[in-house]
Amino acid sequence: MGNVQPTIVPYEDFDVTADIKALRMACKGFGTDEEAIIQILANRSAAQRVEIKQAYFEKYDDLEEVLKKELTGSFENAVVAMLEPPHIYFAKELRKAMKGAGTDEDVLVEILCTATNEDILCYKDTYAKVHERDLEADIEDDTSGDVRNLLMSLLQASRDGGYDVDEGLAEQDAASLIEAGEGRFGTDESTFNFILTRRNYLQLQATFKVYESLSGTDILDTIDSEATGTLKDCYITLVRCAKNPQLYFARRLNAAMKGLGTDEDTLIRLIVGRSEIDLETVKDMYLEKYDVTLKDALDSECGGDFKRLLIQILH
């Protein structure tokens, strides 16, 4: 939506042969030249990195395996993420969130509640190809109740793709949300589900304005007081994304660095995953919201080659 900017664009003087030679040198002999790896990967687009991976395989070896042997920890995870085309990376993250005991619902919410119709269709298709499984069936098995209903609605990819705002509909939807929410939440999540997963973002912004003028309450405050758990996270994510997706991602990055320990997986998912979409705009939102640059925040929360790679991706 609107005019959003990436931090990584295709490298103009791209020379795949020179890149694979440089990577080969960086991993050969005693010790690894991490700086060389960072400089190449963080300055090439995902499509160029996939080309590098392919060319490396044809000439030398499996680049991912080579790097996994040389690198460790979050730096290794971030580098491996960068060698995947984004849709494959996200399909793997969705699977990882549901595999084994327990489900990482935060990851499902972050990926699915912020996705466009095209993203959803692409994830479903890629998930089936990569995992030979059905994304809808897995989500249905791994979630329950209202959260399951909401995620299943999102997977239908039936959000209105236009930019038109129907004021009459905004008033009607706002009234339905008030009736469904305040005071009798728990009885009518289907109204929230339908409106939040079907209407276009500009239509939702108009609806939230009417909602506030009719009820005297910001819809986020209603959700905060009436919903709980993962369902509340879903609703808040959907509302924040409708208002300003890049500000949502800035908040999510901040939350990943707040408190004890750093959620490095989320940092990788957002910084690598948004780098060719809107990360430059996310940086602007971060500075506006937290009065500190994203770079400085990462600088104080992360360390080593992992930090250097993320900061290089930020440009």
Steps between C-alpha positions, in 0.01 A plus 500: 500500500615849423857583425720254690873451447727195530860503628627234258465542124665293225875568487574686178846358431396146583761246393402154615837346408693756704260451794531122513880526478503751787271277710718198424806694619313617812428140604827341395803426710544593861226719648206662326484848355160597643531859382527388135190282542306791655605747230383272221174367645372827648559689175328258260128456443334168590485407130873572466576295812305206357705535180819496710384187683423325170830601334698399810333159497579448131864597536597396852260368759174564691554856627246465781677189634843665467384807694323290764834326570684831525250710697306462823205636697278785385753612241474159336118510519486844341738402219299183427180712494662728244574211266131414465257680273273694742184297433685174570651649816154604626349160413777337706442741789127410499587131512757555775236683704275193495751216515563303817337560835304822530432762238678834475182697444686832505676404178176387334338830598794711384523330159133438419336810651737729307483316166335625183268272300789435259730410791246253641446325168875486448562358851234232450647399166862505622414318823347217298805483271766520770335291772256286299238605752191719498543827691127530575480145634808555720363827642164339560671216692736723696266777616157501654187704565478863393869522407456209262190661348682828450812345343284281276314816385833665418613195303204546267680813372168677451598849613370768263802592291384851405559844647143627494332618818125460542400735784157338536663159544747647751207622713321169468817301590584731791151452642530121459839501676362704789208263535727194475767634733430730786337317782428179317831380369527126502168466322571646161859467384370414154415868437855606588643215290294586197567874502871482591579230241284621208516879479786688334735697726368845405143381560606372842666832586171676420311242709730552802446878480121457500533241778682750718254782432199275574637324807744756638760222516794409279435152361841385633385585854183297452700203374743541787226486763270244334724242331774281647795285398589427142164622370575843646846492332335416167252786526762752611731393216220528242394845625858631522578367155192665355608830656874482420675169424852647529426636846375152598833351387692771688308411818566132444874565461501706816319225692758247375775706664322602819539341841723205577666339203448576135265311271752454222271284284250785477778747415611271217145448373420870491833646390577240235132452410413871458836614353376503139148617583482786749788483749617855422151624595498274810828671604330841467205383709734356763682829541173694512347268761800426726724803448797275430612357168441131433873475433587634846243269661653197328846625584425489871293178499692268265864409461769366272454403138124466549479869591731598214287311248170652620644851501640448150151391381361825646748699286 
